[in-house]
Amino acid sequence: MVSNGIGPARDALGIFLTMLGELTAQRLVVKQNARTAPEPMERSRLDAQQSSMKILINSFYGYLGYGRALFNDYPKADEVTTAGQEILRKIIAAIREQGGTVVEVDTDGVFFVPPATCDSEDAERSFVRTVALSLPAGIALELDGRYRRMLSYKMKNYALLGYDDRLTIKGSSLVARNIERFGRAFIRLVIERILNTDISGLHRVYVSTANAIQAHEMSVSEFARVESLKDSLDEYDRDVLTGKRNKSAPYEVARQTGRRVKQGDRIAYYITGTEAGVRAFENCKAADEWDPHFPDENTAYYLRRLDEFAQKFKDFLSPQDFSRIFSPDDLFPFSSEGVEIIIKTSDAGGDEPEEPASRFGIWLDE
């Protein structure tokens, strides 16, 4: 927006682009200081500061497309989108021309595997500088991070394994915040095992989680769900009565408690019964009613939930291998022999910035 002078037509004083340019310049300085700060606490503080500035900077585009905003200008908002896509296309083309492999494209960045000639961090930074030469003046291209492996799942859903073995997971399709805690832990462990190609470990994670469910070894905090009430109970009852919505477990539990609840309250509940296919709203109890001495959680239901979480990873394995890994132990001990995780190491093609170059793949730094 600053480089192309894309600002709202009604801003006769040029305040919009002046503020945006100043904020952008300040953020680059803070971001560089965060990288070079000697103390971890100072690095963390500066990183938080530059992240906050990024949110504020990004809001300038939002104001162009918001009808009630002072700086609203729909044609200019479209112009920003078009310019951004063109820049991403140039980045993608330059990476490929230089021998790199495009993995996934987001609205403001590209994940890629550098060419084999880049055998060090300095070489990778030099590669990024070469790619940046193809961009318009004023567009800054930065190496934002280096990762040993990447699991590409869906648009804006991926996991990154750093060279320090730190795992970063992005995207609610991969691991949603409102699922059961054991599910989040299971998904994270599976991703770690996949990225480290630990086949036997994958099977152990599944079996140990399934055994814990069957043996009632989990605490209620691990299998309960916590959801916020988006409406009042009166609104919920009215919508159910008129057929606008179906009955829902958190609202039914809220009614069971007998306490006054309002929109925004968080309800923790779990599922009872003996069959996997029970209707949640008919078999739900408040989490604080669970008794560890007389556990009544529905193990069949939670085993089914475990299998639903495992299904997220079916595209990373052949059907036969998936079935072998994510199944209980039987008379014969599990063997990882012949089991392979699908690894992608070549460019899948496609140059549209709104679409990732690949989905469902593991990408390496080799």
TATAHU-V506393 format. One record per backbone hydrogen bond with DSSP energy under -0.5 kcal/mol. CO is the residue of the C=O (numbers start at 1). NH is the residue of the N-H. E is the energy in kcal/mol with one decimal. If there is no record, write none. Layout:
co=CO nh=NH e=E
co=CO nh=NH e=E
This chain:
co=1 nh=5 e=-0.6
co=1 nh=6 e=-2.5
co=2 nh=5 e=-0.5
co=5 nh=7 e=-1.1
co=8 nh=11 e=-1.5
co=10 nh=12 e=-1.8
co=11 nh=14 e=-1.1
co=14 nh=18 e=-1.4
co=15 nh=19 e=-2.6
co=16 nh=20 e=-2.1
co=17 nh=21 e=-2.6
co=18 nh=22 e=-2.2
co=19 nh=23 e=-2.6
co=20 nh=24 e=-2.3
co=21 nh=25 e=-2.1
co=22 nh=26 e=-2.4
co=23 nh=27 e=-2.4
co=24 nh=28 e=-1.9
co=25 nh=29 e=-1.5
co=26 nh=30 e=-2.4
co=27 nh=31 e=-3.0
co=28 nh=32 e=-2.0
co=29 nh=33 e=-2.3
co=30 nh=34 e=-2.1
co=31 nh=35 e=-1.4
co=32 nh=36 e=-1.4
co=33 nh=37 e=-1.5
co=39 nh=43 e=-2.4
co=40 nh=44 e=-2.7
co=41 nh=45 e=-2.3
co=42 nh=46 e=-2.6
co=43 nh=47 e=-2.4
co=44 nh=48 e=-2.2
co=45 nh=49 e=-2.0
co=46 nh=50 e=-2.6
co=47 nh=51 e=-2.0
co=48 nh=52 e=-2.1
co=49 nh=53 e=-2.1
co=50 nh=54 e=-1.9
co=51 nh=55 e=-1.8
co=52 nh=56 e=-2.0
co=53 nh=57 e=-2.8
co=54 nh=58 e=-2.8
co=55 nh=59 e=-1.3
co=56 nh=60 e=-0.5
co=57 nh=60 e=-1.4
co=57 nh=61 e=-0.5
co=58 nh=61 e=-0.7
co=58 nh=62 e=-1.2
co=59 nh=63 e=-2.2
co=60 nh=64 e=-1.2
co=61 nh=65 e=-1.2
co=63 nh=66 e=-0.8
co=64 nh=73 e=-2.8
co=65 nh=67 e=-0.6
co=66 nh=69 e=-1.7
co=69 nh=72 e=-1.4
co=73 nh=77 e=-2.0
co=74 nh=78 e=-2.3
co=75 nh=79 e=-1.8
co=76 nh=80 e=-2.1
co=77 nh=81 e=-2.0
co=78 nh=82 e=-2.4
co=79 nh=83 e=-2.4
co=80 nh=84 e=-2.7
co=81 nh=85 e=-2.2
co=82 nh=86 e=-1.9
co=83 nh=87 e=-2.1
co=84 nh=88 e=-2.2
co=85 nh=89 e=-2.2
co=86 nh=90 e=-1.9
co=87 nh=91 e=-2.2
co=88 nh=92 e=-2.7
co=89 nh=93 e=-2.6
co=90 nh=94 e=-2.4
co=91 nh=95 e=-2.5
co=92 nh=96 e=-2.1
co=93 nh=97 e=-2.5
co=94 nh=98 e=-1.7
co=95 nh=100 e=-3.1
co=96 nh=99 e=-1.6
co=100 nh=102 e=-0.5
co=101 nh=113 e=-3.0
co=102 nh=348 e=-0.6
co=103 nh=358 e=-1.1
co=104 nh=111 e=-3.2
co=106 nh=109 e=-0.6
co=109 nh=106 e=-2.9
co=111 nh=103 e=-3.0
co=111 nh=104 e=-1.3
co=112 nh=114 e=-0.5
co=113 nh=101 e=-2.9
co=115 nh=118 e=-2.2
co=117 nh=119 e=-1.3
co=120 nh=124 e=-1.9
co=121 nh=125 e=-2.4
co=122 nh=126 e=-2.1
co=123 nh=127 e=-2.0
co=124 nh=128 e=-2.1
co=125 nh=129 e=-2.1
co=126 nh=130 e=-1.9
co=127 nh=131 e=-2.2
co=128 nh=132 e=-2.3
co=129 nh=133 e=-0.9
co=130 nh=133 e=-0.7
co=131 nh=134 e=-1.7
co=132 nh=135 e=-1.8
co=136 nh=139 e=-1.7
co=138 nh=140 e=-0.7
co=139 nh=141 e=-0.5
co=140 nh=142 e=-0.5
co=142 nh=144 e=-1.0
co=146 nh=163 e=-0.5
co=148 nh=365 e=-1.0
co=149 nh=161 e=-2.8
co=150 nh=152 e=-0.6
co=150 nh=363 e=-3.1
co=151 nh=153 e=-0.6
co=151 nh=159 e=-2.2
co=152 nh=360 e=-0.9
co=152 nh=361 e=-1.8
co=154 nh=157 e=-2.7
co=157 nh=153 e=-2.2
co=157 nh=154 e=-1.4
co=158 nh=170 e=-3.2
co=159 nh=151 e=-2.8
co=160 nh=162 e=-0.6
co=160 nh=168 e=-2.5
co=161 nh=148 e=-2.3
co=161 nh=149 e=-1.5
co=162 nh=165 e=-1.9
co=166 nh=162 e=-2.9
co=168 nh=160 e=-3.0
co=170 nh=158 e=-1.8
co=171 nh=175 e=-1.9
co=176 nh=179 e=-0.8
co=180 nh=183 e=-0.5
co=180 nh=184 e=-1.8
co=181 nh=185 e=-2.3
co=182 nh=186 e=-2.4
co=183 nh=187 e=-2.6
co=184 nh=188 e=-2.2
co=185 nh=189 e=-2.3
co=186 nh=190 e=-2.6
co=187 nh=191 e=-2.4
co=188 nh=192 e=-2.3
co=189 nh=193 e=-2.4
co=190 nh=194 e=-2.7
co=191 nh=195 e=-2.9
co=192 nh=196 e=-1.3
co=193 nh=198 e=-3.1
co=194 nh=197 e=-1.7
co=197 nh=199 e=-1.1
co=198 nh=202 e=-1.8
co=199 nh=203 e=-1.8
co=200 nh=204 e=-2.2
co=201 nh=205 e=-2.3
co=202 nh=206 e=-1.9
co=203 nh=207 e=-2.7
co=204 nh=208 e=-2.8
co=205 nh=209 e=-1.9
co=206 nh=210 e=-2.6
co=207 nh=211 e=-2.8
co=208 nh=212 e=-2.0
co=209 nh=213 e=-1.9
co=210 nh=214 e=-2.4
co=211 nh=215 e=-2.3
co=212 nh=217 e=-2.6
co=212 nh=218 e=-0.6
co=213 nh=216 e=-1.2
co=219 nh=222 e=-1.7
co=219 nh=223 e=-1.0
co=220 nh=224 e=-2.1
co=222 nh=182 e=-2.8
co=224 nh=181 e=-0.6
co=225 nh=227 e=-0.5
co=225 nh=269 e=-2.4
co=227 nh=267 e=-3.3
co=228 nh=230 e=-0.6
co=229 nh=264 e=-3.6
co=232 nh=236 e=-2.3
co=233 nh=237 e=-3.0
co=234 nh=238 e=-2.2
co=235 nh=239 e=-2.4
co=236 nh=240 e=-2.4
co=237 nh=241 e=-2.3
co=238 nh=242 e=-1.9
co=239 nh=244 e=-2.2
co=239 nh=245 e=-1.1
co=240 nh=243 e=-0.8
co=248 nh=252 e=-2.1
co=249 nh=253 e=-2.6
co=250 nh=254 e=-2.1
co=251 nh=255 e=-1.9
co=252 nh=256 e=-1.9
co=253 nh=257 e=-1.9
co=254 nh=258 e=-0.7
co=255 nh=258 e=-0.7
co=262 nh=265 e=-2.1
co=265 nh=229 e=-2.7
co=267 nh=227 e=-2.3
co=267 nh=269 e=-0.5
co=268 nh=287 e=-2.5
co=269 nh=225 e=-2.7
co=270 nh=285 e=-2.2
co=271 nh=298 e=-2.6
co=275 nh=278 e=-1.1
co=278 nh=280 e=-0.6
co=279 nh=282 e=-1.6
co=279 nh=283 e=-0.9
co=280 nh=283 e=-1.1
co=283 nh=272 e=-2.5
co=285 nh=270 e=-2.3
co=286 nh=289 e=-2.0
co=287 nh=290 e=-1.4
co=290 nh=292 e=-0.6
co=291 nh=294 e=-1.1
co=292 nh=295 e=-0.5
co=296 nh=273 e=-0.5
co=297 nh=299 e=-1.2
co=298 nh=302 e=-2.2
co=299 nh=303 e=-2.2
co=300 nh=304 e=-1.8
co=301 nh=305 e=-2.0
co=302 nh=306 e=-2.1
co=303 nh=307 e=-2.0
co=304 nh=308 e=-1.9
co=305 nh=309 e=-2.1
co=306 nh=310 e=-2.2
co=307 nh=311 e=-1.7
co=309 nh=312 e=-1.2
co=310 nh=313 e=-2.2
co=311 nh=314 e=-1.6
co=313 nh=316 e=-1.4
co=314 nh=317 e=-1.0
co=316 nh=342 e=-2.6
co=318 nh=322 e=-2.9
co=319 nh=323 e=-2.1
co=320 nh=324 e=-1.8
co=321 nh=325 e=-2.3
co=322 nh=326 e=-2.6
co=325 nh=327 e=-1.2
co=332 nh=330 e=-0.8
co=336 nh=339 e=-2.0
co=341 nh=343 e=-0.5
co=342 nh=362 e=-0.6
co=344 nh=364 e=-0.6
co=351 nh=353 e=-0.6
co=352 nh=355 e=-1.9
co=361 nh=152 e=-2.9
co=362 nh=344 e=-2.9
co=363 nh=150 e=-2.3
